[in-house]
Amino acid sequence: MAFTYTWEVTGLKKKNTVNSAGEALSGAVVQTYWKCTGTDENGETAEFAGATPFSAADVPAGSFVPFEQLTEETVLGWIKNVVDNDATYWEHIQERIAKQIDDRNIEEVSAMPWAPEETVTPDPSPADGAADEAEDSEVDPTANTAE
């Protein structure tokens, strides 16, 4: 079954840091939170939430994008680059989305079609059973219990 995927950044963490050249980078993104929503051919959807860390250690000051100028498209490009370069991780995401949709479509069957219908007889509660035992025991009203 073919899926289409949409991506969304759900959160960011930033930190003032220094790159490997000793240049200060203000508000570098160090953690991203995101979700990928898969939609199947029938219009059913499921989500996978992820978190991807980043380091600005190898980012030259000349190509650093200040936090205030970032767009969701830019950050999603970073995230998708990480996911796309890890085939196992991307496969895992796709499998989890497909499983969520498949699990929602499982119909629960209570009995085998060829089995006779079960009749349920209620068990007496312990209190009911104790009352029945007391009624069944015979008491001799003429017996002298004080000896």
C-alpha distance (Angstrom), angle and dihedral (degrees) to the residues before:
residue distance angle dihedral
M1 . . .
A2 3.80 . .
F3 3.78 120.9 .
T4 3.77 133.0 -164.1
Y5 3.79 117.2 -148.5
T6 3.78 133.1 -149.4
W7 3.77 123.7 -170.7
E8 3.78 131.8 -151.9
V9 3.80 133.7 -179.0
T10 3.80 108.5 -131.9
G11 3.80 100.3 179.3
L12 3.79 146.8 -4.2
K13 3.78 137.8 -157.2
K14 3.77 120.6 -157.6
K15 3.79 135.0 -169.3
N16 3.77 137.1 -174.7
T17 3.78 104.2 -115.3
V18 3.79 144.4 162.6
N19 3.79 121.3 -121.5
S20 3.81 124.6 -135.5
A21 3.83 90.1 -91.2
G22 3.81 89.8 59.2
E23 3.81 94.2 -107.9
A24 3.82 118.6 142.9
L25 3.79 115.0 -120.6
S26 3.78 113.9 -167.0
G27 3.80 117.5 -147.7
A28 3.79 99.0 0.3
V29 3.81 113.1 -178.7
V30 3.80 108.2 -114.4
Q31 3.82 101.0 167.3
T32 3.79 134.3 28.0
Y33 3.79 130.4 -168.6
W34 3.76 119.0 -161.0
K35 3.76 146.7 156.0
C36 3.76 133.0 -139.5
T37 3.80 116.4 -153.6
G38 3.79 118.4 -158.4
T39 3.81 121.5 -159.0
D40 3.79 120.3 -165.4
E41 3.81 128.4 -149.4
N42 3.82 90.3 -89.0
G43 3.79 93.3 55.3
E44 3.82 94.6 -106.4
T45 3.79 115.1 142.3
A46 3.79 138.8 -158.8
E47 3.80 133.0 175.9
F48 3.77 138.2 -136.3
A49 3.80 117.1 -162.1
G50 3.77 118.6 -153.9
A51 3.78 142.7 175.0
T52 3.77 124.3 -148.7
P53 3.82 124.4 -172.7
F54 3.80 123.0 -147.0
S55 3.77 136.7 -165.6
A56 3.79 126.8 -153.2
A57 3.81 92.6 -160.3
D58 3.81 93.0 110.9
V59 3.81 97.2 36.3
P60 3.81 112.1 109.5
A61 3.81 114.3 -134.3
G62 3.83 89.1 -121.3
S63 3.83 93.2 62.0
F64 3.82 97.2 36.1
V65 3.80 113.0 118.7
P66 3.82 112.3 -145.4
F67 3.80 114.0 -121.0
E68 3.80 92.1 -116.1
Q69 3.82 90.7 57.5
L70 3.79 97.9 49.3
T71 3.79 119.8 116.3
E72 3.78 127.6 -157.5
E73 3.80 87.9 -115.9
T74 3.83 90.7 58.1
V75 3.82 94.2 48.6
L76 3.82 92.2 44.3
G77 3.81 87.5 52.7
W78 3.82 89.5 57.6
I79 3.82 92.0 47.1
K80 3.80 95.0 45.9
N81 3.80 89.8 48.4
V82 3.81 89.7 57.4
V83 3.82 92.8 45.3
D84 3.82 94.2 43.8
N85 3.80 91.2 51.8
D86 3.81 92.1 54.1
A87 3.81 106.2 61.7
T88 3.81 92.4 -178.3
Y89 3.80 92.0 54.8
W90 3.82 93.6 47.0
E91 3.82 89.6 48.7
H92 3.82 89.2 50.9
I93 3.83 91.3 52.2
Q94 3.80 91.8 49.6
E95 3.81 92.2 47.6
R96 3.81 93.0 50.2
I97 3.80 92.1 50.6
A98 3.83 92.3 47.8
K99 3.82 91.4 47.4
Q100 3.81 92.6 52.4
I101 3.79 90.6 54.0
D102 3.81 93.0 43.5
D103 3.82 92.1 49.4
R104 3.80 91.1 53.3
N105 3.80 90.4 54.6
I106 3.80 97.2 53.5
E107 3.76 111.8 113.1
E108 3.78 115.3 -146.5
V109 3.80 115.4 -130.3
S110 3.78 117.4 -161.4
A111 3.82 101.3 -164.0
M112 3.77 139.1 14.6
P113 3.80 111.5 -94.8
W114 3.82 91.1 -123.9
A115 3.81 96.1 46.4
P116 3.79 119.7 96.7
E117 3.76 115.4 -108.3
E118 3.75 111.9 -92.2
T119 3.76 119.4 -122.3
V120 3.73 113.7 -149.3
T121 3.78 118.4 -145.6
P122 3.76 114.1 -166.4
D123 3.79 116.7 -120.2
P124 3.79 114.1 -128.6
S125 3.76 112.5 -107.6
P126 3.83 117.2 -114.2
A127 3.81 89.9 -106.7
D128 3.80 91.0 54.3
G129 3.79 91.4 47.7
A130 3.82 92.0 50.6
A131 3.80 91.1 50.7
D132 3.80 90.8 50.5
E133 3.80 91.4 52.0
A134 3.82 91.7 50.9
E135 3.79 91.3 51.4
D136 3.81 92.1 48.5
S137 3.81 95.9 52.5
E138 3.76 114.3 91.9
V139 3.80 119.3 -133.1
D140 3.82 120.8 -161.6
P141 3.81 104.4 -139.7
T142 3.82 90.7 -162.2
A143 3.79 94.3 56.0
N144 3.77 114.9 111.9
T145 3.77 108.4 -132.0
A146 3.79 95.9 179.7
E147 3.76 107.8 77.6
